Amino acid sequence: MERVSDQQPVQLRVSLAQVDTRVGDLAGNCELVVRWAAKAAEAGAHLVVFPEMTLTGYPPEDLVLRESFARASEQALVDLAERLAAEGLGDLAVVVGYLAHTQGAGPAPVDRTPSDDDDRPSDANPRRGAPRNAAALLHGGDVVVRYYKRHLPNYGVFDEARYFVPGTELPVVRLHGVDVALTVCEDLWVEGGPCGVAGQAGVDLVVSPNASPYERAKDDLRLPLVQRRAAEARAAILYCNQVGGQDELVFDGDSMAVSPTGELLARAPQFVEHLLTVDLTLDPSSVPERREGRVGPMTVTRSVLSEEPVPAYAAQPAPVVEPLSDCEEVWRALVLGLRDFIDKNGMPSVVLGMSGGIDSALVAALAVDALGADRVHGVGLPSKWSSEHSLSDAEDSAKRLGMHYSVVPIAPMVDAYESSVELSGVAAENLQARVRGTLLMGLSNQHGHLLLATSNKSEVAVGYSTLYGDAAGGFAPIKDVPKTLVWDLARWRNAHARERGETEPIPVNSIEKPPSAELAPGQQDSDSLPSYDELDAVIADYVDRDLGMAQLLERGHDAEVVARVLRLVDAAEFKRRQSAPGTKISLKAFGRDRRLPITNRWRETLPTVREGAAQS
Amino acid sequence: MERVSDQQPVQLRVSLAQVDTRVGDLAGNCELVVRWAAKAAEAGAHLVVFPEMTLTGYPPEDLVLRESFARASEQALVDLAERLAAEGLGDLAVVVGYLAHTQGAGPAPVDRTPSDDDDRPSDANPRRGAPRNAAALLHGGDVVVRYYKRHLPNYGVFDEARYFVPGTELPVVRLHGVDVALTVCEDLWVEGGPCGVAGQAGVDLVVSPNASPYERAKDDLRLPLVQRRAAEARAAILYCNQVGGQDELVFDGDSMAVSPTGELLARAPQFVEHLLTVDLTLDPSSVPERREGRVGPMTVTRSVLSEEPVPAYAAQPAPVVEPLSDCEEVWRALVLGLRDFIDKNGMPSVVLGMSGGIDSALVAALAVDALGADRVHGVGLPSKWSSEHSLSDAEDSAKRLGMHYSVVPIAPMVDAYESSVELSGVAAENLQARVRGTLLMGLSNQHGHLLLATSNKSEVAVGYSTLYGDAAGGFAPIKDVPKTLVWDLARWRNAHARERGETEPIPVNSIEKPPSAELAPGQQDSDSLPSYDELDAVIADYVDRDLGMAQLLERGHDAEVVARVLRLVDAAEFKRRQSAPGTKISLKAFGRDRRLPITNRWRETLPTVREGAAQS
């Protein structure tokens, strides 16, 4: 298929619509597409790209197995194409992600076939219907082409092999003389994947709708990745990532456009919805050959929407936004993750216990940044072991933030329990935490607030929390934030306020004082835990990086500290299984990302010791 | 490769060791293998087969990603082979499952490759090392052959595509003139899989170590499945399944031997460890051809341990145990699931709240069957809304079971809260449940009991439980048991006792009286829920079978009931995410089996209504 254009450079204005979709909200997400497609049209774009699975939101998890949902997604796509045309947007090429339900579209790969003999009436049997993670190009009221994601991530938080059948076709559409190949997310992370196929087949532009969850420093990986794939595809790449929170995940956007030579043409800001518009100038003569049919492991199909290049116009400069600093990036990830969880679940307000300590002070500041002070209710819950500064720091915190605040002493309830049953030691300590949990859940039920748990990752790791006590809550905003980072974030947030001439939201005393659960007289965290510097370093290596004992010692951790921390982490699995979700910011968060059995006899020891024991 | 034997029928005595392994306990599981291999040798067996991943237990979940664990499993296998020989068991061929750690053993399949460019130090990147779900034949102190599971289930509770690289080789070992092919579990569920390859290559016997979780009526599927695979393999099949509980799963055993013509030769009892020994007489002349090398999608390798058939001996009859009735099967699944959770986690005893209702009466009876009366502690926790019969039925229940029992009225604690904060309606109802939860957790912490939650599947489905209240607990034994089955099980257990001349363990009054949460005056479940017959029928179709609105109405459910139930089920996702694990007995249990987002706007409506809404 030879192009009719005269091999002169051709222009195309493209927009990346970095939007915040809602899982399961087909109608709402279609409205979102219409609204942002209109913005792209206003900006003069010829093509607009939306994120992965735009219509369903991402990740839809087991909704994919619901045939009614998959069929509704297919229908929504067709309706959306018509709707766009009816709104006068038919000339704009719109790439959206959706859940495809292809009946009999080839067999499932053999590893996903549970049984050819199993005739139980179950959709858990993935042979019935063939769900696909799909992208489509809509134009002129029609669904012009459909692409089925080839590379299905099935590690970390991803379970796509559970849901989808991989695609084998790479559709290429000619739009204003520009050959555009469709891919989806993970396809971009695989060398020799669809971008390699596109490179061999010959295309000018690759569009890549994404749902790439935020992790610290992940933005540092994306640009070089996209640049390598552009080189492989010998084409420009439009990388559009979604933005927003979805349960444990937050998506940071960071959409970008890269030229065939790897030049960063435009980059969107993180953590906000944004329309990134960029003028491409592509040189069709740099593509040596344009093939269709079998290319490598895929089949390339070609179709033509329009041969005629757009008339020459004056290109506008596009923004190249610098990624945020580490602390600001994490802060905004936590704020957005929290806000979207609360708002997308329709909760009017939140409540949290304020101890005067750094964790609750930080969560309160995050909540106020996410929701505004009027939607945040703090409660001081002093016990007989609470120090003077606990109440005053909690009150100071609330005052700085301008949030609601009240005080309910817990002694009457604690006394009532202790008169009825005899509790001592840890049982008595936990009782205080559970009385607080019960009071806060009572206020939650009475007033419709969602209870925020204030546990940090260090505590969640070692089980330094009380189940149904301070661990109670519908969302745990700093669940994936190690204690050392809690302090860093608090200092950063105060400095950020100072820079802007605002009140520091977090009391310095809450940052500076030694951490204590205050469940017993004079108690401090350091009585039962190693220093947080040591603890967090071991957690990062054991939890996030999954290192064994020999590797942990090689990394220079103290043997006694390692033994103690690993024992605590292993023993706390049952607590974590019942913990609230919280925003993932690390390489490996507790939750879907790390799936360990509760019943588990494996304990890390040095190999020589273990072999001896096995042979004894 | 031609056989030296003279094509006369050959005999082989084989044992299936249906054992209860422990996840992560490499040393303990190796001990178990040695002990049961010795039993098999005593029984005169030439070959003994253990379940899938014998050495690691199943499922080891993310332990697989820990390189130290995978290496330790490899080492344990080698050590075990030597140990068996040292114990005088070297002549016995022993097939065990293990976790293999193959370095550079071929690339991961393309869909599991997250990134060729991603050099972050993460084991979540499955390209680093190649874990395999493996089986090995041990003999004479050596690991004779290793087989890597080909078909990796990645649906329902299974995540094997997250962990393993599939195998491509089918090893066949000649033992006493019998050609034995190794497979693992899911391989048996795939037509045209390794059994088909074995059939084309020509073997006499297929061994199949399994970890096939219990589900109601699953045993009805297994025998016809194994029979079909025997026909495909043109060989006898030894199906050995593990037994025992592991977090949400319970394995029922149900091991069996089937002849090449599909005759059931032997079948083991369910839910107990068992050595099933069977004398095979195999006819090598029925195998037309014996090939190696490429056969279909796999490579067949052949090796010879011993050509000489065993001298002719008098075959013994083997037991063919009938599967249990539905209620007995479920009862024993629940008892074993509970017992193994408690014992494998080293808990000395359990505590539970006794309301006089059927759920707590049933859980108490299960606990006593699982652990013995002396390890079970019941607590009556009456409120001002508790009826007279609540306390007397609870006491009757405890007395019938011979368990520990005490009473703690909750009024003083409830009053203390209500004097401190104003709670009304549902907030006041939940308060009572949370006071009970806090008291029971206090007793749990004080005495080291594990708290059992008594929620049933109907309640868990519709969220008819209080988070941190009656939902509190470390294990929820009847979490996957719908209320209607709760009653059936209670009647069955009483009838079972009557048959054996024992005291009925469950008070008839607890079975007969109308169910009530007793959190408000005169409250009954039927005030806020449809009848349990209707409710459970809708739950089975919506939750277990994932049917959409149109299908639900086609199945004859009442439209108003469906709308009400679906609304409740959808809204309770956040509660379920924090619920204790419980034994799976159904097609789809809440937990790993059903992964729905909390933040989820999808609501089932009739397609016509939805399309209209989308277009408006």
Interface residues (C-beta under 8 A of the other chain):
Chain A: R22 V23 G24 D25 L26 A27 G28 C30 G57 P59 P60 E61 D62 L63 L65 R66 E67 S68 F69 R71 A72 Q75 A76 D79 R83 P109 V110 D111 R112 T113 P114 S115 D116 D117 D118 R120 P121 S122 D123 A124 N125 P126 R150 H151 L152 P153 N154 Y155 G156 D159 A161 R162 P166 E186 W189 V190 E191 G192 G193 L221 P224 L225 R228 G245 Q246 D247 P297 D340 F341 K344 N345 V408 P409 P412 M413 D415 A416 Y417 S419 S420 V421 E422 L423 S424 G425 V426 A427 N430 L431 R434 V435 G437 T438 L439 M441 G442 L443 N445 Q446 L467 Y468 A472 G474 D544 R545 D546 L547 G548 M549 A550 Q551 F574 R577 Q578 S579 A580 P581 L587 K588 D593 R594 R595 L596 P597 I598 T599 N600 R601 W602 R603 E604 P607 R610 E611 A613 A614 Q615
Chain B: R22 V23 G24 D25 L26 A27 G28 C30 G57 P59 P60 E61 D62 L63 L65 R66 E67 S68 F69 R71 A72 Q75 A76 D79 R83 P109 V110 D111 R112 T113 P114 S115 D116 D117 D118 R120 P121 S122 D123 A124 N125 P126 R150 H151 L152 P153 N154 Y155 G156 D159 A161 R162 P166 E186 W189 V190 E191 G192 G193 L221 P224 L225 R228 G245 Q246 D247 P297 D340 F341 K344 N345 V408 P409 P412 M413 D415 A416 Y417 S419 S420 V421 E422 L423 S424 G425 V426 A427 N430 L431 R434 V435 G437 T438 L439 M441 G442 L443 N445 Q446 L467 Y468 A472 G474 D544 R545 D546 L547 G548 M549 A550 Q551 F574 R577 Q578 S579 A580 P581 L587 K588 D593 R594 R595 L596 P597 I598 T599 N600 R601 W602 R603 E604 P607 R610 E611 A613 A614 Q615
